[in-house]
Amino acid sequence: MTTPADTDLTRLDTWPKWLVHNSERFGASAKAMRYKHYGIWQSHSWQDYLSQVKYLALGLRSLGFNPGDRLLIVGDNSPEWFFAQMAAQCNRGISVGLYSDLSAAEVEFLAADCQADFAMVEDEEQTDKILLIRERLPHLKTVIYWRYKGLSRHDNGAFVGLRDVLELGRRYEEEHPGVFEESVAAGGADDVCAIVYTSGATRETPQGVLHSHRSLMTSAWTYYELDHLSHKDDLACTLPPAWITEQWVALGCHLLCGGTVNYAESSETQQEDMREIAPTIALYNSRLWENQAGHVQARLRGADFFKRTISGWLMPVGERMAEAKLERRRPGLQWRILNVLADLLVYRPVRDSLGLPRARVCYTYGSTLSPEAFHFFHALGVPLKSIYGSAEAGAVTGAADKIQLPDAVGTVNPGVEVAFSDEGEILVRSPGAFLGYHDDPVATERAWADGWVRTGDKGHIGPDGELVFVDRLEDLITLPCGDVIAPQDLESRLKHSPYIKDAWILAAEGCDFVSAVIIIDADNTGRWADKNKTTYTTFGDLSQKPEIYRLIEGEISTVNKGLPDTRWIGKYVNLHKEFDPDESELTRNRKLRRALLRERYPAIIEALGGDAKSVEVEAEITYQDGRVGRVTTAIQIATVGRGDR
C-alpha cells in the first residue's frame, strides 16, 4: 500500500480527484508517464499530467462541453488518450473509447449510438474517418486531433488541434478562475463516467456498457491491493484503452499506486520498446501471450546446434520446477542448482527478449490461455496470472500470492459473489458491475437475473477453490454421441504451436468428431519453409503446400496426444487467408465471431463433415480502382492420423 495513512480515501471517490491528489503528492518530482517520440523517451510528471488534463478540460468547456456530454476518443495508446478521458471526466462528462482500427462505418455507428458531442482523435487517418461521416452525426460539434502531420488544412471551427484547445483552456481559466477545481470537487462516485463498448463477439454490433467511478474504481482497487502495487512500479500500456481491462489497470491502478505508465511508440516497435521499458507490471491478452510463446519456441527451434542443444537440455528443468510449484512441493537440491544455471543461460535472456526481466506481476486476460502456454511461461520464470472479468460483471477473479493452476482463472475477488445457474452459467454479484447498457433497457434487463449479472460463460469452482472458465455457453459443441466440447480450450492448445496463428474448432452436422480451420503463422511458417527449401509465393500458396500440411498435422497430433479420444481433432484445413477484423471475422480485440464464420464458410464446414479431399472457396477482392471481383481458391481437406492411439 502506497497511499499515506493520513489520506482521506472517502474523499477520493472519482478518478479526477485521484489525479489531483497524485499531483499534490508527487508534483514535478515523479514521472507519471513515459512515452517514446521519434525514438527518444520523454516523460510527463504528475504535475504535467494534471496540467494537460486541466487545460484540455477547460478548453473543451470553452468549446461548449457540458456535464453529461460524451467525448469520443479514437487512437492508439498514448498519453493524449488518457488526457482526453480524464478531461471529459473532470468536466463531469462521459468518455467513450473506440478501437483505432475501426472502419469509418463502425465509428459512425458507435458515435451515433452514444450520441457523441465531441471527438478527440489521434491523426490524419482517424480524422479522415470522421470527415467521411461528419454530416451524418448531427450531435458531433467539434473534433480535436493530437498529431498534426498532414492536418494543417483542417484548422477550422469543426476540426481543432490539441495545442489550440490547450491555449483556449488557459484563456478560459483567466476568465473563469477556480471553475476546474469546482467541477472536480462536484464529481461523485456514482456519476456515469465512461461508456465501454463490448467486443461484439456474440452480437452483430457491440453494446455500450455504462460505468461509474465507483464501478471502475472497485475493480482497479482489487488488483492494486491484491498485487501490492506501489509508486515504484512501471506499468506497460499495451492493450487498447477502449478495452475494459486497460481501464482497470493502465488508468485505474496507475492512479491508485502513483507509479509510471509506459507507452510504446507504435505497435510495430512495441516489442523493442518493451525491452527498454522492462515493466514490473504487464497486462497482455491471451492472444499476445500465445504469440510471444510461439515466437520464442520458433527462435529456439531455429537456433544453431549449440544453442538448440543447451535450451533443449535446460528447458525441462524449468518445467520440472514449475510442476513442483503447482504441486506445492519443494524440488530437490540438484534441481534447484540446475534451475539457477538454466536461468542464467536460457530463461533470463528469453525474459529479457520479451521485455520482462523485472516483471513481478503479469496478467493474461481475454480468451483461454492453453495449459501448455501457461506452463511454458512459468518454466521461464515469468510470474503469469490468469484473471477473469467482463465489461458487465467487473473484475471477478485475481490471484494474490498463490500458485495458480493452469486451467483456472484465479480466486474470486474480495467483495465479489459468484453463483452458477442450472446450465452452469457464471453469475456475478459485485460493486464493480455495470450500470446497464446505454439506451437499451431490454438488453439490460436480460443481462441481470435477480441481482446477478449473467456472464454467458460456463464455469465451475475447482477443488482448490479457484474459478474454472470453460467457454461461452452458446459456443459449446455437443456431438451426436453426447460429448460436449469447449472449442476455446482446443483452439488455445493449437495456438501454442509456433506455426499456428489462429484456429477455429467446429463440428459438421452429424459428426462425432471436431475439425479445425487453421490459420498458419506466416512469419514462423515462412521461415520453416525457407529452411526446408519449400518454395512459395503468397500466403495462400504457402498454406496449401503439402509440406505445410504435414507440418500442421504434426502440431495437431501433438495436441491430440494430450486429449481424451472423445475430443480428438479428426480433420483440418489450412485456410488460404488470415481471419480479418475488417471483414468482421474477428472482433477488434481479435476474438472469433463464430456465427459470421459459419455463415461465410458453409462449404468448408460441409466438406469437413464428408469425404471430399478438397473444397472450393470464393473470396471477394477489391481492386485499387474500387472494382470488386471474386476469386475461387481450392483448399485441401486433410485427415489427422491416429498414430498409436
C-alpha positions in Angstrom: 0.0 0.0 0.0 1.5 3.3 -1.0 -1.2 5.7 0.0 -0.2 7.7 3.1 -2.0 6.7 6.3 -3.5 10.2 6.8 -5.1 10.2 3.3 -8.9 10.5 3.4 -9.9 7.8 0.9 -13.6 8.6 1.2 -12.8 12.0 -0.3 -11.1 10.4 -3.3 -14.2 8.9 -4.9 -13.5 9.8 -8.6 -10.6 9.4 -10.9 -10.1 13.2 -11.3 -9.8 13.6 -7.5 -7.1 10.9 -7.6 -5.3 12.8 -10.3 -5.3 16.0 -8.3 -4.2 14.1 -5.2 -1.2 12.5 -7.0 -0.2 15.9 -8.5 -0.2 17.3 -5.0 1.7 14.4 -3.5 4.3 13.7 -6.2 4.3 17.1 -8.0 7.1 17.6 -10.6 9.5 15.2 -9.0 8.0 11.8 -10.1 7.2 10.5 -13.6 3.6 9.7 -14.2 4.0 8.7 -17.9 6.8 7.8 -20.2 6.4 7.7 -24.0 8.6 7.4 -27.0 8.6 10.0 -29.7 10.8 9.7 -32.8 12.9 7.1 -30.9 13.5 9.2 -27.8 11.9 8.5 -24.4 10.1 11.5 -22.9 8.0 11.9 -19.8 5.2 13.7 -18.0 5.4 14.3 -14.3 2.3 14.1 -12.2 2.2 17.9 -12.3 2.4 17.8 -16.1 -0.4 15.2 -16.2 -2.8 17.3 -14.2 -1.8 20.5 -16.2 -2.5 18.8 -19.5 -5.8 17.4 -18.3 -6.8 20.7 -16.7 -6.3 22.9 -19.7 -7.8 20.3 -22.1 -10.9 20.1 -19.8 -11.2 23.9 -19.8 -10.6 24.1 -23.5 -13.4 21.7 -24.0 -15.6 23.9 -21.8 -14.8 26.9 -23.9 -16.0 24.9 -26.9 -19.3 24.1 -25.3 -18.7 20.9 -23.4 -21.2 20.5 -20.6 -21.7 18.0 -17.8 -23.1 14.8 -19.2 -21.7 15.3 -22.7 -19.9 12.5 -24.4 -16.3 12.7 -25.7 -15.4 10.1 -28.3 -11.7 9.0 -28.2 -10.2 7.2 -31.2 -6.5 6.4 -31.4 -3.6 4.2 -30.2 -2.2 4.0 -26.7 -0.6 7.4 -25.8 -0.7 9.9 -23.0 -3.1 12.0 -25.0 -5.7 9.2 -25.0 -5.8 9.3 -21.2 -5.6 13.1 -21.1 -8.8 13.1 -23.1 -10.6 10.6 -20.9 -9.6 12.4 -17.7 -10.6 15.8 -19.2 -14.1 14.6 -20.0 -14.5 13.2 -16.5 -13.1 16.4 -14.9 -16.0 18.2 -16.7 -18.4 15.6 -15.3 -18.8 14.2 -18.8 -18.6 10.7 -20.2 -15.6 9.3 -22.1 -16.3 6.8 -24.9 -13.2 4.9 -26.2 -13.1 3.2 -29.6 -10.5 0.9 -31.2 -8.2 2.7 -33.6 -8.6 0.2 -36.4 -12.4 0.6 -36.7 -13.6 1.4 -40.1 -15.4 4.7 -40.8 -18.7 2.9 -40.9 -18.1 1.3 -37.5 -17.0 4.6 -36.0 -20.2 6.2 -37.4 -22.4 3.5 -35.8 -20.8 3.8 -32.4 -20.6 7.6 -32.5 -24.3 7.7 -33.3 -25.2 5.1 -30.7 -23.6 7.0 -27.9 -24.6 10.4 -29.3 -21.1 11.8 -29.1 -20.9 15.5 -28.7 -17.2 15.9 -29.2 -14.4 13.7 -30.5 -10.7 13.6 -29.9 -8.7 11.6 -32.5 -5.1 10.8 -33.0 -4.1 11.6 -36.5 -4.9 12.1 -40.2 -6.2 8.5 -40.6 -8.8 9.0 -37.8 -9.7 12.5 -38.9 -10.4 11.3 -42.4 -12.8 8.7 -41.0 -14.7 11.5 -39.2 -14.7 13.6 -42.4 -16.4 10.8 -44.2 -19.2 10.5 -41.7 -19.4 14.0 -40.2 -22.6 15.1 -42.0 -24.5 12.1 -40.6 -23.6 12.9 -37.0 -25.7 15.9 -36.0 -24.7 15.7 -32.3 -21.0 16.0 -33.1 -19.8 19.6 -32.5 -16.0 19.6 -32.6 -13.2 17.2 -33.4 -9.8 17.6 -31.8 -6.7 15.9 -33.1 -3.4 15.5 -31.3 -0.9 14.5 -34.1 -0.6 17.3 -36.6 1.1 15.7 -39.6 -1.0 16.3 -42.7 -3.8 18.1 -40.8 -3.0 21.8 -41.2 -5.7 22.1 -43.8 -8.3 21.1 -41.2 -7.8 24.1 -38.9 -11.4 25.4 -38.9 -14.3 25.5 -36.4 -15.1 21.8 -36.7 -11.5 20.4 -36.5 -9.1 21.9 -34.0 -5.6 20.9 -33.0 -4.9 19.9 -29.4 -2.4 22.8 -28.8 -5.1 25.3 -29.8 -7.5 23.7 -27.4 -5.0 23.8 -24.5 -4.5 27.6 -25.3 -8.3 28.1 -25.2 -8.2 26.4 -21.8 -5.6 28.8 -20.4 -7.6 31.7 -21.5 -10.8 30.2 -20.1 -9.1 29.9 -16.7 -8.2 33.6 -16.7 -11.8 34.5 -17.3 -13.3 31.8 -15.0 -10.8 31.2 -12.2 -11.5 28.1 -10.0 -14.1 26.6 -12.3 -11.9 23.5 -12.9 -11.4 22.8 -9.2 -15.1 23.3 -8.5 -16.0 20.9 -11.3 -13.7 18.2 -10.0 -14.9 18.7 -6.4 -18.5 18.4 -7.6 -18.0 14.9 -9.1 -19.3 11.9 -7.2 -18.6 8.2 -7.1 -21.9 7.3 -8.7 -21.6 9.7 -11.7 -21.6 7.9 -15.0 -18.1 8.5 -16.3 -17.5 6.0 -19.1 -19.2 4.0 -21.9 -17.1 0.9 -22.6 -18.2 -1.0 -25.7 -18.2 -4.8 -25.8 -16.2 -6.6 -28.4 -19.3 -7.7 -30.4 -18.2 -11.4 -30.4 -21.7 -12.6 -29.6 -23.8 -9.9 -31.3 -23.8 -8.3 -34.7 -22.9 -5.0 -33.1 -21.1 -4.0 -29.8 -23.1 -2.8 -26.8 -22.3 0.3 -24.8 -21.7 -0.6 -21.2 -22.3 2.2 -18.7 -19.8 2.6 -15.8 -19.5 5.0 -12.9 -16.4 6.0 -11.0 -17.4 3.6 -8.2 -17.7 0.6 -10.5 -14.4 1.2 -12.3 -12.6 2.1 -9.1 -13.8 -1.1 -7.3 -12.2 -3.3 -9.9 -9.0 -1.3 -10.1 -8.7 -1.2 -6.3 -8.9 -5.0 -6.2 -5.8 -5.5 -8.3 -4.0 -2.6 -6.6 -4.4 -4.3 -3.2 -4.0 -8.0 -4.3 -0.7 -7.4 -6.0 0.6 -4.7 -3.7 1.2 -2.0 -6.4 3.3 1.0 -5.4 4.7 4.2 -6.8 7.9 2.2 -7.6 6.0 0.1 -10.2 6.4 0.6 -14.0 3.2 -0.4 -15.9 3.2 -1.3 -19.5 0.3 0.1 -21.5 -0.1 -2.4 -24.4 -3.8 -3.1 -24.8 -6.2 -0.6 -26.5 -7.6 1.7 -23.7 -11.0 1.0 -25.1 -10.8 -2.4 -23.5 -12.2 -2.6 -20.0 -9.2 -4.3 -18.5 -6.9 -1.5 -19.6 -9.3 0.8 -17.9 -8.8 -1.1 -14.6 -5.0 -1.4 -14.9 -3.4 1.2 -17.1 -5.8 4.0 -15.9 -7.1 2.9 -12.6 -4.2 1.0 -10.9 -1.9 3.7 -12.2 -3.8 6.4 -10.5 -4.1 4.4 -7.3 -0.5 3.4 -7.0 1.2 6.6 -8.3 3.7 4.6 -10.4 4.7 5.2 -14.0 2.7 4.1 -17.0 4.8 3.5 -20.2 3.7 3.7 -23.9 5.4 2.2 -26.9 6.0 4.5 -29.9 3.8 2.3 -32.1 2.5 -1.3 -32.4 5.4 -2.0 -34.8 8.0 -1.1 -32.2 6.2 -2.4 -29.2 8.4 -5.4 -28.6 11.6 -3.5 -28.8 10.2 -0.7 -26.7 9.1 -3.2 -24.1 12.7 -4.3 -23.7 13.7 -0.8 -23.0 10.7 -0.2 -20.6 11.2 -3.5 -18.7 7.9 -3.1 -16.8 7.2 -4.5 -13.4 3.5 -4.9 -14.2 2.5 -6.3 -17.6 -1.0 -6.9 -19.0 -1.5 -8.8 -22.2 -4.4 -10.5 -23.7 -4.1 -14.3 -24.2 -3.6 -13.9 -27.9 -0.4 -11.8 -27.3 0.9 -14.2 -24.8 0.3 -17.1 -27.2 2.1 -15.1 -30.0 5.0 -14.5 -27.6 5.3 -18.2 -26.7 5.1 -19.1 -30.4 7.9 -16.7 -31.4 10.2 -17.9 -28.6 9.7 -21.5 -29.5 10.3 -20.8 -33.2 13.5 -19.0 -32.3 14.6 -21.9 -30.0 13.9 -24.4 -32.8 15.7 -22.3 -35.4 18.8 -21.6 -33.3 22.2 -23.0 -34.1 23.1 -26.5 -32.9 24.8 -25.4 -29.7 22.0 -23.1 -28.5 19.4 -25.6 -29.5 21.1 -28.3 -27.5 21.6 -26.1 -24.4 18.0 -25.0 -24.5 16.7 -28.5 -25.1 18.6 -29.7 -22.1 17.7 -26.9 -19.7 14.1 -26.1 -20.6 12.8 -29.3 -18.9 14.5 -28.1 -15.7 12.2 -25.1 -15.6 9.2 -27.3 -16.4 10.1 -29.6 -13.5 10.4 -26.6 -11.2 7.0 -25.2 -12.4 5.4 -28.6 -11.8 6.8 -28.7 -8.3 5.4 -25.2 -7.5 1.9 -26.3 -8.8 2.1 -29.4 -6.7 3.2 -27.3 -3.7 6.3 -29.3 -3.1 10.0 -28.4 -2.7 12.2 -29.7 -5.5 15.4 -31.5 -4.7 18.7 -29.6 -4.3 20.1 -30.8 -7.7 17.0 -29.4 -9.5 17.4 -26.0 -7.7 21.1 -25.8 -8.7 20.3 -26.8 -12.3 17.5 -24.1 -12.3 20.0 -21.4 -11.3 22.2 -22.5 -14.3 19.2 -22.7 -16.6 18.0 -19.2 -15.5 21.4 -17.8 -16.3 21.9 -19.4 -19.7 18.3 -19.6 -21.1 15.5 -18.2 -19.1 16.9 -14.8 -18.3 17.9 -14.0 -21.9 14.5 -15.1 -23.0 12.7 -12.9 -20.4 14.9 -10.0 -21.5 13.9 -10.5 -25.1 10.3 -10.4 -24.0 10.9 -7.2 -22.0 10.1 -8.9 -18.8 13.4 -9.1 -16.8 11.9 -7.1 -13.9 8.3 -8.3 -14.2 6.8 -9.2 -10.8 3.1 -9.4 -11.9 2.0 -10.5 -15.4 -1.7 -10.7 -16.2 -3.4 -12.6 -19.0 -6.9 -11.7 -19.9 -9.5 -12.5 -22.6 -10.0 -15.9 -24.1 -8.5 -19.1 -22.6 -4.7 -19.4 -22.4 -3.6 -23.0 -23.1 -2.2 -25.0 -20.2 0.9 -25.6 -22.4 1.5 -21.8 -22.8 0.8 -21.2 -19.1 3.4 -23.9 -18.1 5.9 -22.5 -20.7 5.9 -19.1 -19.2 6.2 -20.4 -15.7 9.1 -22.6 -16.7 10.8 -19.4 -17.9 10.2 -17.7 -14.6 7.5 -15.3 -15.8 5.0 -14.7 -13.0 1.9 -15.1 -15.1 -1.6 -15.0 -13.7 -4.9 -15.5 -15.4 -7.7 -13.1 -14.4 -11.4 -13.2 -15.3 -13.9 -10.5 -15.7 -16.0 -8.6 -18.2 -17.3 -5.1 -19.0 -20.6 -6.0 -17.5 -19.5 -8.1 -14.4 -16.4 -6.1 -13.5 -13.2 -7.8 -12.2 -14.3 -11.2 -10.9 -11.1 -13.0 -10.1 -7.4 -12.4 -9.2 -4.6 -14.5 -7.8 -2.9 -12.9 -4.9 0.4 -14.5 -3.6 -0.5 -18.1 -4.5 0.3 -20.6 -7.2 -2.4 -20.6 -9.8 -3.5 -23.8 -11.6 -3.2 -23.6 -15.4 -6.8 -24.4 -16.1 -8.2 -21.9 -13.6 -8.7 -18.1 -13.8 -7.9 -17.2 -10.2 -9.8 -17.0 -6.9 -13.0 -14.8 -6.6 -12.0 -11.3 -5.6 -13.0 -9.8 -2.2 -16.5 -8.3 -2.2 -17.5 -10.3 -5.3 -20.0 -13.2 -5.2 -20.2 -15.9 -7.8 -23.0 -18.4 -8.3 -24.0 -20.8 -11.1 -27.2 -21.4 -13.0 -28.6 -24.9 -13.7 -26.8 -24.8 -17.0 -23.5 -23.9 -15.3 -23.6 -20.2 -16.4 -21.4 -18.0 -14.2 -23.5 -15.4 -12.3 -21.8 -12.5 -10.6 -22.8 -10.0 -8.0 -20.3 -7.2 -7.5 -20.0 -3.5 -6.7 -17.8 -3.3 -9.9 -20.7 -4.5 -12.1 -22.0 -2.2 -14.8 -25.0 0.2 -14.5 -26.7 -1.1 -17.7 -26.4 -0.9 -21.4 -26.6 2.6 -23.0 -30.1 3.3 -24.3 -31.1 -0.4 -24.2 -33.3 -1.3 -21.2 -34.4 -4.6 -22.8 -30.8 -5.9 -23.1 -30.0 -4.5 -19.6 -32.9 -6.5 -18.1 -31.8 -9.7 -19.9 -28.3 -9.2 -18.5 -29.5 -9.2 -14.9 -31.1 -12.2 -13.1 -32.4 -11.4 -9.6 -29.5 -9.1 -8.8 -26.9 -11.3 -10.6 -25.0 -10.4 -13.8 -25.4 -13.1 -16.3 -22.0 -13.5 -18.0 -23.0 -16.0 -20.7 -19.9 -18.1 -19.7 -19.9 -21.7 -18.4 -17.7 -22.4 -15.4 -17.4 -24.0 -12.0 -15.3 -23.8 -8.8 -12.3 -26.2 -8.9 -11.2 -28.4 -5.9 -8.7 -25.7 -4.8 -11.4 -23.0 -4.7 -10.4 -21.3 -7.9 -12.8 -20.4 -10.7 -12.5 -22.6 -13.8 -13.7 -21.0 -17.0 -15.0 -23.5 -19.6 -16.3 -21.4 -22.6 -19.2 -19.3 -23.8 -22.4 -21.3 -23.3 -23.5 -20.6 -26.8 -20.2 -21.8 -28.3 -20.1 -25.2 -26.7 -20.3 -28.0 -29.2 -22.5 -31.0 -28.4 -21.6 -34.1 -30.5 -24.2 -36.7 -31.5 -22.5 -39.1 -29.1 -23.4 -36.7 -26.2 -19.9 -35.3 -25.6 -19.7 -31.6 -25.0 -16.6 -29.8 -26.4 -15.3 -26.4 -25.4 -13.8 -25.0 -28.6 -11.7 -22.3 -26.9 -9.7 -24.9 -25.0 -8.7 -26.7 -28.2 -8.1 -23.5 -30.0 -5.7 -22.2 -27.3 -3.8 -25.5 -27.3 -3.4 -25.3 -31.1 -2.3 -21.7 -31.0 0.5 -22.7 -28.6 2.2 -24.1 -31.8 4.6 -21.5 -33.3 3.2 -22.4 -36.7 -0.5 -21.7 -35.9 -1.6 -18.1 -35.6 -5.3 -18.8 -35.2 -7.7 -21.7 -35.1 -11.4 -22.3 -35.3 -12.8 -25.5 -33.9 -16.2 -26.7 -35.3 -18.2 -29.8 -35.9 -20.1 -30.6 -39.1 -23.6 -31.7 -38.7 -23.8 -35.4 -37.6 -20.1 -35.7 -37.0 -18.8 -37.5 -33.8 -15.5 -35.6 -34.0 -14.4 -32.0 -34.3 -12.4 -30.3 -37.1 -10.1 -27.4 -37.2 -9.8 -24.5 -39.6 -6.1 -23.4 -39.2 -4.6 -20.0 -39.9 -0.9 -20.6 -40.3 1.6 -18.1 -38.8 3.1 -16.6 -41.9 6.4 -15.5 -40.3 7.3 -18.7 -38.4 5.9 -21.0 -41.1 7.6 -19.0 -43.8 11.0 -19.3 -42.0 10.4 -23.0 -41.6 9.7 -23.3 -45.4 12.8 -21.3 -46.3 14.9 -23.5 -44.0 13.4 -26.7 -45.5 13.7 -25.4 -49.1 10.0 -25.2 -49.7 9.3 -22.5 -52.3 6.2 -20.4 -52.2 4.8 -17.1 -53.5 1.9 -15.9 -51.4 0.3 -16.7 -48.1 -2.4 -18.7 -49.9 0.2 -20.6 -51.8 2.2 -21.4 -48.6 -0.8 -22.5 -46.7 -1.7 -25.2 -49.3 1.8 -26.7 -49.7 1.8 -30.5 -48.9 4.9 -29.9 -46.7 3.0 -27.3 -44.7 0.0 -29.6 -44.3 2.3 -32.3 -42.9 3.9 -29.7 -40.6 0.4 -28.7 -39.3 -0.7 -32.3 -39.0 2.3 -32.9 -36.7 1.3 -30.0 -34.5 -2.4 -31.2 -34.3 -1.3 -34.7 -33.5 0.8 -33.3 -30.6 -2.3 -31.6 -29.3 -4.4 -34.8 -29.8 -2.0 -36.8 -27.7 -3.0 -34.7 -24.6 -6.7 -35.2 -25.2 -9.1 -38.0 -24.4 -10.3 -39.9 -27.5 -13.7 -38.2 -27.4 -12.1 -34.8 -28.0 -9.6 -35.5 -30.7 -9.4 -33.3 -33.8 -10.2 -35.5 -36.8 -9.9 -33.2 -39.8 -8.4 -29.8 -40.7 -7.9 -27.3 -43.4 -5.3 -24.6 -43.8 -7.3 -21.5 -44.7 -5.9 -19.6 -47.7 -6.2 -16.3 -45.8 -6.0 -14.8 -42.3 -9.1 -14.0 -40.4 -9.6 -10.3 -40.7 -11.4 -7.9 -38.3 -12.1 -5.6 -41.2 -14.2 -8.4 -42.7 -15.9 -8.9 -39.3 -14.4 -12.4 -38.9 -12.7 -11.2 -35.7 -13.7 -8.6 -33.2 -11.4 -5.7 -32.8 -9.8 -7.4 -29.8 -9.2 -10.5 -32.0 -11.9 -12.8 -30.8 -13.6 -15.1 -33.3 -17.0 -14.1 -34.5 -18.2 -17.7 -34.8 -21.7 -17.0 -36.1 -20.4 -15.0 -39.0 -17.7 -17.6 -39.8 -20.4 -20.2 -40.0 -22.3 -18.1 -42.5 -19.2 -17.2 -44.5 -17.7 -20.7 -44.9 -20.6 -23.2 -45.1 -18.8 -25.1 -47.9 -15.8 -25.7 -45.7 -18.0 -26.9 -42.8 -19.9 -29.3 -45.2 -16.6 -30.6 -46.7 -15.1 -31.3 -43.3 -18.1 -33.5 -42.5 -17.9 -35.5 -45.7 -15.5 -37.5 -47.8 -14.3 -34.6 -50.0 -10.5 -34.2 -50.5 -10.8 -30.5 -51.3 -13.3 -27.7 -51.4 -13.5 -24.6 -53.5 -14.0 -21.3 -51.6 -15.0 -18.0 -53.1 -13.3 -14.9 -51.9 -14.1 -11.2 -52.6 -11.3 -8.9 -53.6 -11.3 -5.1 -54.0 -9.0 -3.6 -56.6 -7.3 -0.2 -56.2 -9.8 1.5 -58.6 -12.7 0.3 -56.4 -13.8 -2.6 -58.6 -14.9 -5.7 -56.7 -14.1 -9.1 -58.0 -14.3 -12.7 -56.8 -11.7 -15.4 -57.0 -12.1 -19.1 -56.4 -9.5 -20.9 -54.3 -9.2 -24.7 -53.8 -8.4 -25.7 -50.3 -7.3 -29.2 -49.3 -9.1 -31.2 -46.7 -6.8 -33.3 -44.5 -7.4 -36.1 -42.0 -5.3 -36.3 -38.9 -3.7 -39.7 -38.4 -4.5 -41.6 -35.2 -0.9 -43.0 -34.8 -0.8 -45.4 -31.9 -4.0 -44.0 -30.3 
